[in-house]
Structure formats: C-alpha cells, structure tokens
Amino acid sequence: MRCIVCHGDDIRVGDVREELRVEENIIYIPIQIPVCHTCGERYYDRRTVQHLEEVEQRLREGKANLQEVGKVLMVAHEAGASC
C-alpha cells in the first residue's frame, strides 16, 4: 500500500490518540490504525470509524469511563495587553 498523500510506502499499524472535543473538554481515544511514517497520514477503516462514533455518543450521554490525564490551562487576558 502506498500513501495517498506523499506516495511513500512506509505505512504501518501504530498506536495513536484520536482527539474528540465535547463541549469544553478534549478526550483522547487510543486506537490502532495504519499510519504513514513519512507524512503522518492516518487510515481509518469502517470498524474504527464506527467505534469512534460509538465512543462519542457515550461521551455526549455521560456514559463513558474517563480517566483524567492532565490539565489544560489558558493565559488570562490582561487589560492593556497588546497580544
């Protein structure tokens, strides 16, 4: 199999974290999929897409088993700051 983006042939199944956003939260879902190790293009089969859709549905319903792995912080906007 050749990559559809870079035409490289270094495509191997690897562990990746798919990112879903639900409201203000970012949830990582660990999956194994083929990834081009030249450009990073990911290849999803129907079963994987269906799995991601099912996880997203459970998240929206509040039925997913989640583990906290860190925090996301944001710099507060300061009055008079030019950035």
PDB file of N, CA, C and O in Angstrom:
ATOM      1  N   MET A   1       0.839  -1.183   0.000  1.00  0.00           N
ATOM      2  CA  MET A   1       0.000   0.000   0.000  1.00  0.00           C
ATOM      3  C   MET A   1       0.883   1.246   0.000  1.00  0.00           C
ATOM      4  O   MET A   1       1.873   1.320   0.729  1.00  0.00           O
ATOM      5  N   ARG A   2       0.516   2.207  -0.816  1.00  0.00           N
ATOM      6  CA  ARG A   2       1.229   3.476  -0.872  1.00  0.00           C
ATOM      7  C   ARG A   2       0.343   4.574  -0.277  1.00  0.00           C
ATOM      8  O   ARG A   2      -0.883   4.533  -0.381  1.00  0.00           O
ATOM      9  N   CYS A   3       0.985   5.538   0.336  1.00  0.00           N
ATOM     10  CA  CYS A   3       0.280   6.657   0.943  1.00  0.00           C
ATOM     11  C   CYS A   3      -0.368   7.515  -0.143  1.00  0.00           C
ATOM     12  O   CYS A   3       0.253   7.826  -1.160  1.00  0.00           O
ATOM     13  N   ILE A   4      -1.626   7.892   0.089  1.00  0.00           N
ATOM     14  CA  ILE A   4      -2.323   8.719  -0.901  1.00  0.00           C
ATOM     15  C   ILE A   4      -1.862  10.172  -0.876  1.00  0.00           C
ATOM     16  O   ILE A   4      -2.152  10.928  -1.803  1.00  0.00           O
ATOM     17  N   VAL A   5      -1.149  10.572   0.173  1.00  0.00           N
ATOM     18  CA  VAL A   5      -0.688  11.955   0.284  1.00  0.00           C
ATOM     19  C   VAL A   5       0.726  12.110  -0.273  1.00  0.00           C
ATOM     20  O   VAL A   5       0.957  12.913  -1.176  1.00  0.00           O
ATOM     21  N   CYS A   6       1.678  11.332   0.272  1.00  0.00           N
ATOM     22  CA  CYS A   6       3.082  11.520  -0.103  1.00  0.00           C
ATOM     23  C   CYS A   6       3.611  10.411  -1.019  1.00  0.00           C
ATOM     24  O   CYS A   6       4.747  10.473  -1.490  1.00  0.00           O
ATOM     25  N   HIS A   7       2.781   9.405  -1.263  1.00  0.00           N
ATOM     26  CA  HIS A   7       3.139   8.257  -2.107  1.00  0.00           C
ATOM     27  C   HIS A   7       4.255   7.399  -1.523  1.00  0.00           C
ATOM     28  O   HIS A   7       4.854   6.585  -2.226  1.00  0.00           O
ATOM     29  N   GLY A   8       4.531   7.585  -0.230  1.00  0.00           N
ATOM     30  CA  GLY A   8       5.521   6.757   0.450  1.00  0.00           C
ATOM     31  C   GLY A   8       4.971   5.364   0.692  1.00  0.00           C
ATOM     32  O   GLY A   8       3.767   5.131   0.596  1.00  0.00           O
ATOM     33  N   ASP A   9       5.867   4.445   1.007  1.00  0.00           N
ATOM     34  CA  ASP A   9       5.429   3.065   1.235  1.00  0.00           C
ATOM     35  C   ASP A   9       5.721   2.585   2.655  1.00  0.00           C
ATOM     36  O   ASP A   9       5.725   1.380   2.910  1.00  0.00           O
ATOM     37  N   ASP A  10       5.964   3.507   3.577  1.00  0.00           N
ATOM     38  CA  ASP A  10       6.246   3.149   4.967  1.00  0.00           C
ATOM     39  C   ASP A  10       4.986   3.321   5.811  1.00  0.00           C
ATOM     40  O   ASP A  10       4.928   4.184   6.686  1.00  0.00           O
ATOM     41  N   ILE A  11       3.977   2.491   5.539  1.00  0.00           N
ATOM     42  CA  ILE A  11       2.715   2.543   6.262  1.00  0.00           C
ATOM     43  C   ILE A  11       2.661   1.332   7.185  1.00  0.00           C
ATOM     44  O   ILE A  11       2.731   0.184   6.745  1.00  0.00           O
ATOM     45  N   ARG A  12       2.531   1.627   8.498  1.00  0.00           N
ATOM     46  CA  ARG A  12       2.482   0.559   9.498  1.00  0.00           C
ATOM     47  C   ARG A  12       1.383   0.850  10.506  1.00  0.00           C
ATOM     48  O   ARG A  12       1.047   2.006  10.763  1.00  0.00           O
ATOM     49  N   VAL A  13       0.831  -0.212  11.072  1.00  0.00           N
ATOM     50  CA  VAL A  13      -0.158  -0.042  12.129  1.00  0.00           C
ATOM     51  C   VAL A  13       0.556   0.477  13.367  1.00  0.00           C
ATOM     52  O   VAL A  13       1.594  -0.045  13.774  1.00  0.00           O
ATOM     53  N   GLY A  14      -0.018   1.507  13.950  1.00  0.00           N
ATOM     54  CA  GLY A  14       0.590   2.100  15.133  1.00  0.00           C
ATOM     55  C   GLY A  14      -0.454   2.569  16.121  1.00  0.00           C
ATOM     56  O   GLY A  14      -1.633   2.698  15.792  1.00  0.00           O
ATOM     57  N   ASP A  15      -0.007   2.821  17.327  1.00  0.00           N
ATOM     58  CA  ASP A  15      -0.876   3.356  18.374  1.00  0.00           C
ATOM     59  C   ASP A  15      -0.974   4.868  18.214  1.00  0.00           C
ATOM     60  O   ASP A  15       0.044   5.558  18.168  1.00  0.00           O
ATOM     61  N   VAL A  16      -2.193   5.378  18.129  1.00  0.00           N
ATOM     62  CA  VAL A  16      -2.422   6.815  18.042  1.00  0.00           C
ATOM     63  C   VAL A  16      -3.514   7.195  19.036  1.00  0.00           C
ATOM     64  O   VAL A  16      -4.268   6.343  19.506  1.00  0.00           O
ATOM     65  N   ARG A  17      -3.586   8.476  19.345  1.00  0.00           N
ATOM     66  CA  ARG A  17      -4.660   9.000  20.188  1.00  0.00           C
ATOM     67  C   ARG A  17      -5.517   9.914  19.333  1.00  0.00           C
ATOM     68  O   ARG A  17      -5.086  10.992  18.922  1.00  0.00           O
ATOM     69  N   GLU A  18      -6.722   9.474  19.075  1.00  0.00           N
ATOM     70  CA  GLU A  18      -7.674  10.303  18.342  1.00  0.00           C
ATOM     71  C   GLU A  18      -8.258  11.308  19.332  1.00  0.00           C
ATOM     72  O   GLU A  18      -8.534  10.962  20.481  1.00  0.00           O
ATOM     73  N   GLU A  19      -8.444  12.533  18.894  1.00  0.00           N
ATOM     74  CA  GLU A  19      -8.933  13.598  19.769  1.00  0.00           C
ATOM     75  C   GLU A  19     -10.373  13.941  19.431  1.00  0.00           C
ATOM     76  O   GLU A  19     -10.700  14.215  18.276  1.00  0.00           O
ATOM     77  N   LEU A  20     -11.237  13.926  20.448  1.00  0.00           N
ATOM     78  CA  LEU A  20     -12.615  14.373  20.298  1.00  0.00           C
ATOM     79  C   LEU A  20     -12.840  15.547  21.232  1.00  0.00           C
ATOM     80  O   LEU A  20     -12.316  15.581  22.345  1.00  0.00           O
ATOM     81  N   ARG A  21     -13.618  16.499  20.774  1.00  0.00           N
ATOM     82  CA  ARG A  21     -13.985  17.634  21.623  1.00  0.00           C
ATOM     83  C   ARG A  21     -15.471  17.525  21.936  1.00  0.00           C
ATOM     84  O   ARG A  21     -16.312  17.421  21.043  1.00  0.00           O
ATOM     85  N   VAL A  22     -15.763  17.551  23.224  1.00  0.00           N
ATOM     86  CA  VAL A  22     -17.145  17.535  23.683  1.00  0.00           C
ATOM     87  C   VAL A  22     -17.286  18.704  24.646  1.00  0.00           C
ATOM     88  O   VAL A  22     -16.731  18.694  25.744  1.00  0.00           O
ATOM     89  N   GLU A  23     -18.041  19.715  24.214  1.00  0.00           N
ATOM     90  CA  GLU A  23     -18.183  20.969  24.939  1.00  0.00           C
ATOM     91  C   GLU A  23     -16.791  21.569  25.157  1.00  0.00           C
ATOM     92  O   GLU A  23     -16.074  21.800  24.184  1.00  0.00           O
ATOM     93  N   GLU A  24     -16.398  21.821  26.381  1.00  0.00           N
ATOM     94  CA  GLU A  24     -15.088  22.416  26.667  1.00  0.00           C
ATOM     95  C   GLU A  24     -13.999  21.366  26.900  1.00  0.00           C
ATOM     96  O   GLU A  24     -12.857  21.710  27.206  1.00  0.00           O
ATOM     97  N   ASN A  25     -14.347  20.107  26.758  1.00  0.00           N
ATOM     98  CA  ASN A  25     -13.414  19.024  27.070  1.00  0.00           C
ATOM     99  C   ASN A  25     -12.773  18.434  25.819  1.00  0.00           C
ATOM    100  O   ASN A  25     -13.388  18.381  24.754  1.00  0.00           O
ATOM    101  N   ILE A  26     -11.535  17.995  25.969  1.00  0.00           N
ATOM    102  CA  ILE A  26     -10.819  17.274  24.914  1.00  0.00           C
ATOM    103  C   ILE A  26     -10.597  15.868  25.441  1.00  0.00           C
ATOM    104  O   ILE A  26     -10.033  15.678  26.518  1.00  0.00           O
ATOM    105  N   ILE A  27     -11.044  14.890  24.676  1.00  0.00           N
ATOM    106  CA  ILE A  27     -10.929  13.496  25.098  1.00  0.00           C
ATOM    107  C   ILE A  27     -10.056  12.764  24.090  1.00  0.00           C
ATOM    108  O   ILE A  27     -10.288  12.843  22.884  1.00  0.00           O
ATOM    109  N   TYR A  28      -9.048  12.050  24.593  1.00  0.00           N
ATOM    110  CA  TYR A  28      -8.194  11.226  23.746  1.00  0.00           C
ATOM    111  C   TYR A  28      -8.719   9.802  23.748  1.00  0.00           C
ATOM    112  O   TYR A  28      -9.030   9.247  24.802  1.00  0.00           O
ATOM    113  N   ILE A  29      -8.816   9.218  22.574  1.00  0.00           N
ATOM    114  CA  ILE A  29      -9.248   7.840  22.430  1.00  0.00           C
ATOM    115  C   ILE A  29      -8.101   7.059  21.814  1.00  0.00           C
ATOM    116  O   ILE A  29      -7.730   7.316  20.668  1.00  0.00           O
ATOM    117  N   PRO A  30      -7.526   6.102  22.554  1.00  0.00           N
ATOM    118  CA  PRO A  30      -6.423   5.315  21.996  1.00  0.00           C
ATOM    119  C   PRO A  30      -6.953   4.295  20.986  1.00  0.00           C
ATOM    120  O   PRO A  30      -7.882   3.543  21.278  1.00  0.00           O
ATOM    121  N   ILE A  31      -6.354   4.281  19.801  1.00  0.00           N
ATOM    122  CA  ILE A  31      -6.723   3.317  18.766  1.00  0.00           C
ATOM    123  C   ILE A  31      -5.460   2.855  18.047  1.00  0.00           C
ATOM    124  O   ILE A  31      -4.405   3.482  18.139  1.00  0.00           O
ATOM    125  N   GLN A  32      -5.595   1.745  17.331  1.00  0.00           N
ATOM    126  CA  GLN A  32      -4.513   1.256  16.477  1.00  0.00           C
ATOM    127  C   GLN A  32      -4.993   1.304  15.032  1.00  0.00           C
ATOM    128  O   GLN A  32      -5.989   0.676  14.671  1.00  0.00           O
ATOM    129  N   ILE A  33      -4.260   2.066  14.209  1.00  0.00           N
ATOM    130  CA  ILE A  33      -4.621   2.214  12.806  1.00  0.00           C
ATOM    131  C   ILE A  33      -3.351   2.303  11.963  1.00  0.00           C
ATOM    132  O   ILE A  33      -2.276   2.595  12.487  1.00  0.00           O
ATOM    133  N   PRO A  34      -3.470   2.052  10.664  1.00  0.00           N
ATOM    134  CA  PRO A  34      -2.320   2.262   9.779  1.00  0.00           C
ATOM    135  C   PRO A  34      -1.987   3.753   9.682  1.00  0.00           C
ATOM    136  O   PRO A  34      -2.870   4.596   9.522  1.00  0.00           O
ATOM    137  N   VAL A  35      -0.687   4.054   9.784  1.00  0.00           N
ATOM    138  CA  VAL A  35      -0.201   5.429   9.717  1.00  0.00           C
ATOM    139  C   VAL A  35       0.999   5.474   8.789  1.00  0.00           C
ATOM    140  O   VAL A  35       1.876   4.613   8.865  1.00  0.00           O
ATOM    141  N   CYS A  36       1.047   6.473   7.911  1.00  0.00           N
ATOM    142  CA  CYS A  36       2.219   6.670   7.067  1.00  0.00           C
ATOM    143  C   CYS A  36       3.317   7.270   7.943  1.00  0.00           C
ATOM    144  O   CYS A  36       3.136   8.337   8.528  1.00  0.00           O
ATOM    145  N   HIS A  37       4.435   6.594   8.030  1.00  0.00           N
ATOM    146  CA  HIS A  37       5.523   7.075   8.871  1.00  0.00           C
ATOM    147  C   HIS A  37       6.406   8.095   8.151  1.00  0.00           C
ATOM    148  O   HIS A  37       7.410   8.549   8.701  1.00  0.00           O
ATOM    149  N   THR A  38       6.034   8.448   6.934  1.00  0.00           N
ATOM    150  CA  THR A  38       6.730   9.506   6.211  1.00  0.00           C
ATOM    151  C   THR A  38       6.047  10.853   6.452  1.00  0.00           C
ATOM    152  O   THR A  38       6.703  11.838   6.789  1.00  0.00           O
ATOM    153  N   CYS A  39       4.700  10.888   6.272  1.00  0.00           N
ATOM    154  CA  CYS A  39       3.990  12.168   6.392  1.00  0.00           C
ATOM    155  C   CYS A  39       2.970  12.208   7.530  1.00  0.00           C
ATOM    156  O   CYS A  39       2.471  13.284   7.860  1.00  0.00           O
ATOM    157  N   GLY A  40       2.651  11.069   8.133  1.00  0.00           N
ATOM    158  CA  GLY A  40       1.716  11.051   9.248  1.00  0.00           C
ATOM    159  C   GLY A  40       0.261  10.819   8.877  1.00  0.00           C
ATOM    160  O   GLY A  40      -0.596  10.800   9.760  1.00  0.00           O
ATOM    161  N   GLU A  41      -0.040  10.643   7.603  1.00  0.00           N
ATOM    162  CA  GLU A  41      -1.426  10.393   7.183  1.00  0.00           C
ATOM    163  C   GLU A  41      -1.955   9.144   7.881  1.00  0.00           C
ATOM    164  O   GLU A  41      -1.267   8.128   7.975  1.00  0.00           O
ATOM    165  N   ARG A  42      -3.202   9.240   8.373  1.00  0.00           N
ATOM    166  CA  ARG A  42      -3.846   8.125   9.070  1.00  0.00           C
ATOM    167  C   ARG A  42      -4.900   7.497   8.169  1.00  0.00           C
ATOM    168  O   ARG A  42      -5.530   8.180   7.361  1.00  0.00           O
ATOM    169  N   TYR A  43      -5.082   6.188   8.319  1.00  0.00           N
ATOM    170  CA  TYR A  43      -6.054   5.442   7.517  1.00  0.00           C
ATOM    171  C   TYR A  43      -7.040   4.740   8.435  1.00  0.00           C
ATOM    172  O   TYR A  43      -6.654   3.907   9.256  1.00  0.00           O
ATOM    173  N   TYR A  44      -8.319   5.081   8.292  1.00  0.00           N
ATOM    174  CA  TYR A  44      -9.370   4.558   9.156  1.00  0.00           C
ATOM    175  C   TYR A  44     -10.246   3.589   8.367  1.00  0.00           C
ATOM    176  O   TYR A  44     -10.682   3.900   7.259  1.00  0.00           O
ATOM    177  N   ASP A  45     -10.502   2.413   8.944  1.00  0.00           N
ATOM    178  CA  ASP A  45     -11.458   1.508   8.317  1.00  0.00           C
ATOM    179  C   ASP A  45     -12.839   1.763   8.923  1.00  0.00           C
ATOM    180  O   ASP A  45     -12.968   2.520   9.885  1.00  0.00           O
ATOM    181  N   ARG A  46     -13.866   1.132   8.360  1.00  0.00           N
ATOM    182  CA  ARG A  46     -15.238   1.368   8.817  1.00  0.00           C
ATOM    183  C   ARG A  46     -15.430   1.004  10.288  1.00  0.00           C
ATOM    184  O   ARG A  46     -16.125   1.708  11.021  1.00  0.00           O
ATOM    185  N   ARG A  47     -14.821  -0.082  10.709  1.00  0.00           N
ATOM    186  CA  ARG A  47     -14.977  -0.531  12.089  1.00  0.00           C
ATOM    187  C   ARG A  47     -14.401   0.496  13.069  1.00  0.00           C
ATOM    188  O   ARG A  47     -14.991   0.759  14.117  1.00  0.00           O
ATOM    189  N   THR A  48     -13.262   1.065  12.726  1.00  0.00           N
ATOM    190  CA  THR A  48     -12.651   2.076  13.590  1.00  0.00           C
ATOM    191  C   THR A  48     -13.508   3.332  13.650  1.00  0.00           C
ATOM    192  O   THR A  48     -13.696   3.900  14.726  1.00  0.00           O
ATOM    193  N   VAL A  49     -14.025   3.770  12.519  1.00  0.00           N
ATOM    194  CA  VAL A  49     -14.886   4.951  12.481  1.00  0.00           C
ATOM    195  C   VAL A  49     -16.146   4.699  13.303  1.00  0.00           C
ATOM    196  O   VAL A  49     -16.585   5.575  14.049  1.00  0.00           O
ATOM    197  N   GLN A  50     -16.727   3.512  13.172  1.00  0.00           N
ATOM    198  CA  GLN A  50     -17.915   3.167  13.946  1.00  0.00           C
ATOM    199  C   GLN A  50     -17.595   3.180  15.444  1.00  0.00           C
ATOM    200  O   GLN A  50     -18.395   3.664  16.244  1.00  0.00           O
ATOM    201  N   HIS A  51     -16.440   2.655  15.821  1.00  0.00           N
ATOM    202  CA  HIS A  51     -16.014   2.659  17.223  1.00  0.00           C
ATOM    203  C   HIS A  51     -15.901   4.107  17.735  1.00  0.00           C
ATOM    204  O   HIS A  51     -16.380   4.415  18.827  1.00  0.00           O
ATOM    205  N   LEU A  52     -15.280   4.981  16.959  1.00  0.00           N
ATOM    206  CA  LEU A  52     -15.135   6.380  17.369  1.00  0.00           C
ATOM    207  C   LEU A  52     -16.497   7.058  17.516  1.00  0.00           C
ATOM    208  O   LEU A  52     -16.698   7.849  18.437  1.00  0.00           O
ATOM    209  N   GLU A  53     -17.423   6.755  16.622  1.00  0.00           N
ATOM    210  CA  GLU A  53     -18.768   7.329  16.705  1.00  0.00           C
ATOM    211  C   GLU A  53     -19.498   6.837  17.953  1.00  0.00           C
ATOM    212  O   GLU A  53     -20.204   7.607  18.605  1.00  0.00           O
ATOM    213  N   GLU A  54     -19.330   5.551  18.286  1.00  0.00           N
ATOM    214  CA  GLU A  54     -19.967   4.997  19.479  1.00  0.00           C
ATOM    215  C   GLU A  54     -19.383   5.625  20.750  1.00  0.00           C
ATOM    216  O   GLU A  54     -20.123   5.941  21.682  1.00  0.00           O
ATOM    217  N   VAL A  55     -18.075   5.804  20.788  1.00  0.00           N
ATOM    218  CA  VAL A  55     -17.448   6.438  21.949  1.00  0.00           C
ATOM    219  C   VAL A  55     -17.943   7.876  22.082  1.00  0.00           C
ATOM    220  O   VAL A  55     -18.251   8.325  23.186  1.00  0.00           O
ATOM    221  N   GLU A  56     -18.022   8.596  20.972  1.00  0.00           N
ATOM    222  CA  GLU A  56     -18.508   9.975  21.019  1.00  0.00           C
ATOM    223  C   GLU A  56     -19.936  10.031  21.547  1.00  0.00           C
ATOM    224  O   GLU A  56     -20.268  10.923  22.329  1.00  0.00           O
ATOM    225  N   GLN A  57     -20.778   9.104  21.137  1.00  0.00           N
ATOM    226  CA  GLN A  57     -22.158   9.068  21.618  1.00  0.00           C
ATOM    227  C   GLN A  57     -22.204   8.827  23.125  1.00  0.00           C
ATOM    228  O   GLN A  57     -22.954   9.491  23.840  1.00  0.00           O
ATOM    229  N   ARG A  58     -21.400   7.874  23.608  1.00  0.00           N
ATOM    230  CA  ARG A  58     -21.348   7.604  25.051  1.00  0.00           C
ATOM    231  C   ARG A  58     -20.851   8.834  25.819  1.00  0.00           C
ATOM    232  O   ARG A  58     -21.344   9.132  26.907  1.00  0.00           O
ATOM    233  N   LEU A  59     -19.874   9.544  25.248  1.00  0.00           N
ATOM    234  CA  LEU A  59     -19.369  10.760  25.889  1.00  0.00           C
ATOM    235  C   LEU A  59     -20.469  11.802  26.021  1.00  0.00           C
ATOM    236  O   LEU A  59     -20.637  12.405  27.081  1.00  0.00           O
ATOM    237  N   ARG A  60     -21.212  12.012  24.953  1.00  0.00           N
ATOM    238  CA  ARG A  60     -22.285  13.015  24.964  1.00  0.00           C
ATOM    239  C   ARG A  60     -23.397  12.635  25.944  1.00  0.00           C
ATOM    240  O   ARG A  60     -24.068  13.506  26.498  1.00  0.00           O
ATOM    241  N   GLU A  61     -23.587  11.329  26.154  1.00  0.00           N
ATOM    242  CA  GLU A  61     -24.610  10.859  27.087  1.00  0.00           C
ATOM    243  C   GLU A  61     -24.080  10.776  28.523  1.00  0.00           C
ATOM    244  O   GLU A  61     -24.840  10.474  29.443  1.00  0.00           O
ATOM    245  N   GLY A  62     -22.788  11.042  28.720  1.00  0.00           N
ATOM    246  CA  GLY A  62     -22.194  10.979  30.043  1.00  0.00           C
ATOM    247  C   GLY A  62     -21.981   9.562  30.540  1.00  0.00           C
ATOM    248  O   GLY A  62     -21.908   9.333  31.748  1.00  0.00           O
ATOM    249  N   LYS A  63     -21.881   8.601  29.619  1.00  0.00           N
ATOM    250  CA  LYS A  63     -21.766   7.188  29.992  1.00  0.00           C
ATOM    251  C   LYS A  63     -20.381   6.608  29.767  1.00  0.00           C
ATOM    252  O   LYS A  63     -20.198   5.398  29.902  1.00  0.00           O
ATOM    253  N   ALA A  64     -19.422   7.417  29.433  1.00  0.00           N
ATOM    254  CA  ALA A  64     -18.074   6.910  29.144  1.00  0.00           C
ATOM    255  C   ALA A  64     -17.245   6.843  30.414  1.00  0.00           C
ATOM    256  O   ALA A  64     -17.395   7.671  31.312  1.00  0.00           O
ATOM    257  N   ASN A  65     -16.376   5.859  30.478  1.00  0.00           N
ATOM    258  CA  ASN A  65     -15.450   5.703  31.592  1.00  0.00           C
ATOM    259  C   ASN A  65     -14.198   6.515  31.271  1.00  0.00           C
ATOM    260  O   ASN A  65     -13.408   6.124  30.412  1.00  0.00           O
ATOM    261  N   LEU A  66     -14.013   7.650  31.959  1.00  0.00           N
ATOM    262  CA  LEU A  66     -12.907   8.548  31.654  1.00  0.00           C
ATOM    263  C   LEU A  66     -11.880   8.551  32.776  1.00  0.00           C
ATOM    264  O   LEU A  66     -12.203   8.353  33.947  1.00  0.00           O
ATOM    265  N   GLN A  67     -10.641   8.782  32.384  1.00  0.00           N
ATOM    266  CA  GLN A  67      -9.533   8.904  33.330  1.00  0.00           C
ATOM    267  C   GLN A  67      -8.874  10.252  33.081  1.00  0.00           C
ATOM    268  O   GLN A  67      -8.521  10.566  31.945  1.00  0.00           O
ATOM    269  N   GLU A  68      -8.703  11.052  34.130  1.00  0.00           N
ATOM    270  CA  GLU A  68      -8.054  12.348  33.978  1.00  0.00           C
ATOM    271  C   GLU A  68      -6.556  12.133  33.786  1.00  0.00           C
ATOM    272  O   GLU A  68      -5.923  11.405  34.551  1.00  0.00           O
ATOM    273  N   VAL A  69      -5.992  12.771  32.760  1.00  0.00           N
ATOM    274  CA  VAL A  69      -4.568  12.589  32.464  1.00  0.00           C
ATOM    275  C   VAL A  69      -3.780  13.898  32.514  1.00  0.00           C
ATOM    276  O   VAL A  69      -2.569  13.886  32.292  1.00  0.00           O
ATOM    277  N   GLY A  70      -4.413  14.987  32.790  1.00  0.00           N
ATOM    278  CA  GLY A  70      -3.703  16.255  32.850  1.00  0.00           C
ATOM    279  C   GLY A  70      -4.683  17.406  32.922  1.00  0.00           C
ATOM    280  O   GLY A  70      -5.879  17.214  33.140  1.00  0.00           O
ATOM    281  N   LYS A  71      -4.159  18.601  32.737  1.00  0.00           N
ATOM    282  CA  LYS A  71      -4.985  19.803  32.766  1.00  0.00           C
ATOM    283  C   LYS A  71      -4.663  20.654  31.555  1.00  0.00           C
ATOM    284  O   LYS A  71      -3.553  20.619  31.023  1.00  0.00           O
ATOM    285  N   VAL A  72      -5.642  21.409  31.138  1.00  0.00           N
ATOM    286  CA  VAL A  72      -5.438  22.391  30.086  1.00  0.00           C
ATOM    287  C   VAL A  72      -5.589  23.756  30.736  1.00  0.00           C
ATOM    288  O   VAL A  72      -6.594  24.031  31.391  1.00  0.00           O
ATOM    289  N   LEU A  73      -4.603  24.600  30.556  1.00  0.00           N
ATOM    290  CA  LEU A  73      -4.621  25.928  31.153  1.00  0.00           C
ATOM    291  C   LEU A  73      -4.545  26.985  30.059  1.00  0.00           C
ATOM    292  O   LEU A  73      -4.010  26.731  28.979  1.00  0.00           O
ATOM    293  N   MET A  74      -5.078  28.166  30.336  1.00  0.00           N
ATOM    294  CA  MET A  74      -5.040  29.247  29.369  1.00  0.00           C
ATOM    295  C   MET A  74      -4.582  30.510  30.083  1.00  0.00           C
ATOM    296  O   MET A  74      -4.981  30.769  31.219  1.00  0.00           O
ATOM    297  N   VAL A  75      -3.752  31.286  29.422  1.00  0.00           N
ATOM    298  CA  VAL A  75      -3.304  32.560  29.983  1.00  0.00           C
ATOM    299  C   VAL A  75      -4.492  33.514  29.969  1.00  0.00           C
ATOM    300  O   VAL A  75      -5.149  33.682  28.942  1.00  0.00           O
ATOM    301  N   ALA A  76      -4.763  34.134  31.108  1.00  0.00           N
ATOM    302  CA  ALA A  76      -5.864  35.083  31.218  1.00  0.00           C
ATOM    303  C   ALA A  76      -5.510  36.354  30.474  1.00  0.00           C
ATOM    304  O   ALA A  76      -4.368  36.813  30.507  1.00  0.00           O
ATOM    305  N   HIS A  77      -6.493  36.912  29.810  1.00  0.00           N
ATOM    306  CA  HIS A  77      -6.287  38.176  29.101  1.00  0.00           C
ATOM    307  C   HIS A  77      -6.125  39.301  30.106  1.00  0.00           C
ATOM    308  O   HIS A  77      -6.958  39.460  30.998  1.00  0.00           O
ATOM    309  N   GLU A  78      -5.080  40.068  29.974  1.00  0.00           N
ATOM    310  CA  GLU A  78      -4.821  41.167  30.899  1.00  0.00           C
ATOM    311  C   GLU A  78      -5.199  42.481  30.239  1.00  0.00           C
ATOM    312  O   GLU A  78      -4.921  42.691  29.058  1.00  0.00           O
ATOM    313  N   ALA A  79      -5.820  43.350  30.984  1.00  0.00           N
ATOM    314  CA  ALA A  79      -6.214  44.655  30.457  1.00  0.00           C
ATOM    315  C   ALA A  79      -4.992  45.432  30.003  1.00  0.00           C
ATOM    316  O   ALA A  79      -3.997  45.494  30.726  1.00  0.00           O
ATOM    317  N   GLY A  80      -5.048  46.018  28.836  1.00  0.00           N
ATOM    318  CA  GLY A  80      -3.950  46.812  28.317  1.00  0.00           C
ATOM    319  C   GLY A  80      -2.877  45.998  27.597  1.00  0.00           C
ATOM    320  O   GLY A  80      -1.932  46.569  27.053  1.00  0.00           O
ATOM    321  N   ALA A  81      -3.008  44.699  27.587  1.00  0.00           N
ATOM    322  CA  ALA A  81      -2.017  43.853  26.894  1.00  0.00           C
ATOM    323  C   ALA A  81      -2.219  43.986  25.389  1.00  0.00           C
ATOM    324  O   ALA A  81      -3.349  44.083  24.910  1.00  0.00           O
ATOM    325  N   SER A  82      -1.114  43.989  24.654  1.00  0.00           N
ATOM    326  CA  SER A  82      -1.211  44.189  23.205  1.00  0.00           C
ATOM    327  C   SER A  82      -1.209  42.878  22.421  1.00  0.00           C
ATOM    328  O   SER A  82      -1.150  42.917  21.192  1.00  0.00           O
ATOM    329  N   CYS A  83      -1.269  41.737  23.071  1.00  0.00           N
ATOM    330  CA  CYS A  83      -1.250  40.480  22.321  1.00  0.00           C
ATOM    331  C   CYS A  83      -2.577  39.908  22.082  1.00  0.00           C
ATOM    332  O   CYS A  83      -2.690  38.851  21.462  1.00  0.00           O
TER     333      CYS A  83
END
